[in-house]
Amino acid sequence: QSVLTQPPSASGTPGQRVTISCSGSSSNIGSNTVNWYQQLPGTAPKVLIYSNNQWPSGVPDRFSGSKSDTSASLAIRGLQSEDEADYYCAAWDDSQNGWVFGGGTKLTVL
Amino acid sequence: EVQLVQSGAEVKKPGESLKISCKGSGYSFTTYWIGWVRQMPGKGLEWMGIIYPGDSDTRYSPSFQGQVTISADKSISTAYLQWSSLKASDTAMYYCARHSGFPLNHGWFDPWGQGTLVTVSS
């Protein structure tokens, strides 16, 4: 059971907008920033969004992040086939004194 | 280019010891934390621990404290993850990743190494 809760799956058709939620608590999302990682099949994870809503260079602005209280969301607009991947949220947890990840959401582009 | 290159895949027997490595290049190795993340087959990401190569300050996840040892040799810009007695349940992909941002609890991991697959089987 992951400390951060994500839906196990999400799907959409090309061009659609999809959102993935991440629910936590006051000891993690509620008091620290949230990062999102994308893991394409057979590859290492890479950061997609950091500090709640910032883009690393090279990440298209079709991806956006937001945070409110103890929850966060990743939105993907203009869905493309190459967005098919696993997505993980992560945050520091003050109780565990370390990083915690969500269980991951498998995004399927129909 | 900032890069982390991990050592190759390992196949070990239960009870054996193992040390895998993660070599950083393209940046000042001693001034960034390096974290380790486990991914068991078909499962999600789990943070194991983190080390600051500059002074070897090391923090462990409660789930991995006492199960693994994280170390670093700053003279060769390399971080390590080691086991003294492997179990079948240690079979997983292990990633190292550089921590960016400040302070520690407000940072993120970027870039990641390519991963080291560890298989433990009798």
Boltz contact constraints between the chains, C-beta under 6 A:
constraints:
  - contact:
      token1: [A, 32]
      token2: [B, 105]
      max_distance: 6.0
  - contact:
      token1: [A, 33]
      token2: [B, 106]
      max_distance: 6.0
  - contact:
      token1: [A, 35]
      token2: [B, 108]
      max_distance: 6.0
  - contact:
      token1: [A, 44]
      token2: [B, 95]
      max_distance: 6.0
  - contact:
      token1: [A, 44]
      token2: [B, 112]
      max_distance: 6.0
  - contact:
      token1: [A, 44]
      token2: [B, 114]
      max_distance: 6.0
  - contact:
      token1: [A, 44]
      token2: [B, 115]
      max_distance: 6.0
  - contact:
      token1: [A, 45]
      token2: [B, 112]
      max_distance: 6.0
  - contact:
      token1: [A, 47]
      token2: [B, 108]
      max_distance: 6.0
  - contact:
      token1: [A, 47]
      token2: [B, 110]
      max_distance: 6.0
  - contact:
      token1: [A, 50]
      token2: [B, 108]
      max_distance: 6.0
  - contact:
      token1: [A, 88]
      token2: [B, 45]
      max_distance: 6.0
  - contact:
      token1: [A, 92]
      token2: [B, 105]
      max_distance: 6.0
  - contact:
      token1: [A, 98]
      token2: [B, 47]
      max_distance: 6.0
  - contact:
      token1: [A, 98]
      token2: [B, 61]
      max_distance: 6.0
  - contact:
      token1: [A, 99]
      token2: [B, 47]
      max_distance: 6.0
  - contact:
      token1: [A, 101]
      token2: [B, 45]
      max_distance: 6.0
  - contact:
      token1: [A, 103]
      token2: [B, 44]
      max_distance: 6.0
  - contact:
      token1: [A, 104]
      token2: [B, 44]
      max_distance: 6.0
